[in-house]
Amino acid sequence: MEQTAPKAGVIKTIYFYLVCFVALMMVVFSTADIINIALKAWIFTKADDNYYGAPAMVCPAPVVDKNASDTVSTQSQADCEKQQQINQAQDIQNRDAQRQRDVVRDISMIVVGIPLFLYHWRIVRKKDI
């Protein structure tokens, strides 16, 4: 092992400990996020209802034409309810897709963070820095 200048040794030590810390935080936060998603998906199923989706659509009230005896509506009640069902189904799909994106991100952070931490921590423990 070659001797390095004291200043370079301190910088290397700070670098290795900093990388270990960042990698460990990547793993910790990603694991916590996966647990959060799992709890919301299977145990507390109502926890993120409408979290990812838009607010529910409100059907417009019928418009009364004062000159005519009939009520004029811009959208029938049946059409409005059908659109609400379509929007609800889309919200569910969007929520599921967002959960999957979150889990993929978290797994990739864990897959990168663990080897990064282990490699740098092994060097720190050998005190080769």
RONUTI-834235 format. One line per field, with one value per residue (C-alpha): residue number from 1; chain; x, y, z. Coordinates in steps of 0.2 Angstrom, whole numbers. Example, Ala and Ser with C-alpha at 12.3 -4.5 7.8 and 13.67 -1.06 7.14 Angstrom:
// RONUTI-834235
resi = 1|2
chain = A|A
c1 = 62|68
c2 = -22|-5
c3 = 39|36
//
This chain:
// RONUTI-834235
resi = 1|2|3|4|5|6|7|8|9|10|11|12|13|14|15|16|17|18|19|20|21|22|23|24|25|26|27|28|29|30|31|32|33|34|35|36|37|38|39|40|41|42|43|44|45|46|47|48|49|50|51|52|53|54|55|56|57|58|59|60|61|62|63|64|65|66|67|68|69|70|71|72|73|74|75|76|77|78|79|80|81|82|83|84|85|86|87|88|89|90|91|92|93|94|95|96|97|98|99|100|101|102|103|104|105|106|107|108|109|110|111|112|113|114|115|116|117|118|119|120|121|122|123|124|125|126|127|128|129
chain = A|A|A|A|A|A|A|A|A|A|A|A|A|A|A|A|A|A|A|A|A|A|A|A|A|A|A|A|A|A|A|A|A|A|A|A|A|A|A|A|A|A|A|A|A|A|A|A|A|A|A|A|A|A|A|A|A|A|A|A|A|A|A|A|A|A|A|A|A|A|A|A|A|A|A|A|A|A|A|A|A|A|A|A|A|A|A|A|A|A|A|A|A|A|A|A|A|A|A|A|A|A|A|A|A|A|A|A|A|A|A|A|A|A|A|A|A|A|A|A|A|A|A|A|A|A|A|A|A
c1 = 0|7|7|-4|-3|-13|-25|-28|-31|-44|-53|-53|-60|-74|-78|-80|-90|-101|-104|-108|-120|-129|-130|-137|-150|-155|-159|-167|-179|-183|-187|-198|-207|-210|-217|-228|-235|-238|-247|-258|-261|-266|-270|-275|-284|-293|-277|-273|-290|-291|-273|-267|-283|-293|-308|-324|-334|-350|-364|-371|-388|-401|-403|-421|-425|-438|-445|-448|-458|-445|-429|-413|-398|-381|-377|-390|-389|-385|-371|-364|-365|-357|-343|-340|-338|-326|-316|-317|-309|-296|-292|-290|-278|-268|-266|-260|-248|-241|-239|-230|-218|-215|-210|-199|-190|-188|-182|-169|-163|-161|-152|-140|-138|-134|-119|-113|-114|-106|-91|-87|-90|-78|-65|-68|-67|-51|-44|-36|-41
c2 = 0|17|31|46|64|67|79|66|53|64|67|49|44|58|52|33|37|49|36|23|35|39|21|16|30|24|7|13|25|13|-1|10|16|-2|-6|9|4|-14|-8|4|-10|-25|-19|-1|-1|16|25|32|33|48|51|49|53|69|74|66|73|82|81|98|103|103|121|127|137|151|152|133|122|108|107|108|98|99|81|67|60|43|49|58|43|33|46|45|26|28|41|30|15|26|33|15|11|26|22|5|11|24|11|0|14|18|0|-2|14|8|-9|-2|10|-5|-15|-1|4|-12|-17|2|2|-16|-12|5|-1|-16|-4|7|-8|-13|4|5|23
c3 = 0|-5|6|1|6|22|13|-1|12|21|5|0|17|16|-2|3|19|9|-5|8|16|0|-6|11|11|-7|0|16|7|-7|5|15|-1|-6|11|10|-7|-1|14|3|-10|2|19|19|2|4|9|-8|-17|-28|-23|-41|-50|-54|-44|-48|-62|-58|-70|-76|-70|-84|-92|-92|-108|-103|-121|-122|-111|-112|-102|-112|-106|-113|-108|-103|-86|-93|-104|-88|-78|-92|-93|-74|-74|-88|-78|-63|-73|-80|-62|-56|-71|-68|-50|-54|-67|-55|-41|-54|-59|-41|-37|-52|-47|-29|-35|-47|-33|-21|-35|-38|-19|-11|-22|-22|-3|-1|-12|-4|14|11|6|21|33|25|29|12|9
//
